[in-house]
Amino acid sequence: MTFDILLFAVLTLLIVLLIMQNRRRRKEIELMQGSLTVGSEVILHAGIKGKIVSLSDDEVEIESAGSKLRVVRGAVGKVISAGEK
């Protein structure tokens, strides 16, 4: 009986920790995508690197290798800082 309760408590704790971690990660991604500015260098989830040329509410236009791509903000995976170049 006590083993069942202990097992249930551990599983509940693991689920709660996973949910909290997922919320934190989602919030960090939303903050990063909300703080995009023209001129920032980004990497898309597809692995494409480029510089932001223009922004709208839900789309980002990047220039990569001489061509321009228009993608949704959710496609931006990472902002490249000056130290990572």
C-alpha positions in Angstrom: 0.0 0.0 0.0 2.7 2.5 0.9 4.7 1.6 -2.1 1.8 2.4 -4.3 1.4 5.8 -2.7 5.1 6.5 -3.0 5.1 5.5 -6.6 2.1 7.7 -7.4 3.7 10.7 -5.6 7.0 10.3 -7.5 5.1 10.1 -10.9 3.0 13.1 -10.0 6.1 15.1 -9.1 7.8 14.1 -12.4 4.8 15.2 -14.4 4.6 18.5 -12.5 8.3 19.2 -13.1 8.0 18.4 -16.8 5.0 20.7 -17.2 6.9 23.5 -15.4 10.0 23.0 -17.6 7.9 23.1 -20.7 6.2 26.4 -19.7 9.5 28.0 -18.9 11.0 26.9 -22.3 7.9 28.2 -24.1 8.1 31.5 -22.3 11.8 31.9 -23.2 11.1 31.2 -26.9 8.2 33.7 -26.9 10.4 36.4 -25.4 13.2 35.7 -27.9 10.8 35.8 -30.9 9.1 39.0 -29.5 12.5 40.8 -29.1 13.5 40.4 -32.8 14.8 43.6 -34.4 15.8 44.6 -37.9 19.5 43.8 -38.4 19.6 40.8 -36.0 21.3 37.7 -37.3 19.1 34.6 -36.8 19.1 30.9 -37.4 15.8 29.3 -38.5 14.7 25.9 -37.3 15.6 24.6 -40.8 19.2 25.6 -40.2 19.2 28.7 -42.5 21.2 31.6 -41.3 20.3 35.2 -42.2 19.9 38.8 -41.3 16.5 40.3 -40.5 15.5 42.8 -43.2 11.9 43.6 -42.1 9.4 42.6 -39.5 5.6 42.5 -39.3 3.3 41.2 -36.6 3.6 37.5 -37.6 6.2 37.4 -40.3 10.0 38.0 -40.6 11.8 38.7 -43.8 15.4 37.6 -43.8 18.2 37.9 -46.3 20.4 34.9 -46.7 23.0 34.3 -49.4 21.7 37.1 -51.6 18.1 36.0 -51.5 15.2 37.1 -49.3 12.9 34.7 -47.4 9.6 35.6 -45.8 8.9 33.2 -42.8 6.6 33.2 -39.8 8.1 34.3 -36.5 7.8 30.8 -35.1 10.4 29.6 -37.6 13.1 31.6 -35.9 15.0 29.2 -33.6 17.9 31.3 -32.3 19.3 34.9 -32.4 23.0 34.8 -33.1 24.9 37.2 -30.7 28.0 39.0 -31.7 30.2 36.6 -29.7 28.9 33.5 -31.6 29.7 34.8 -35.1 
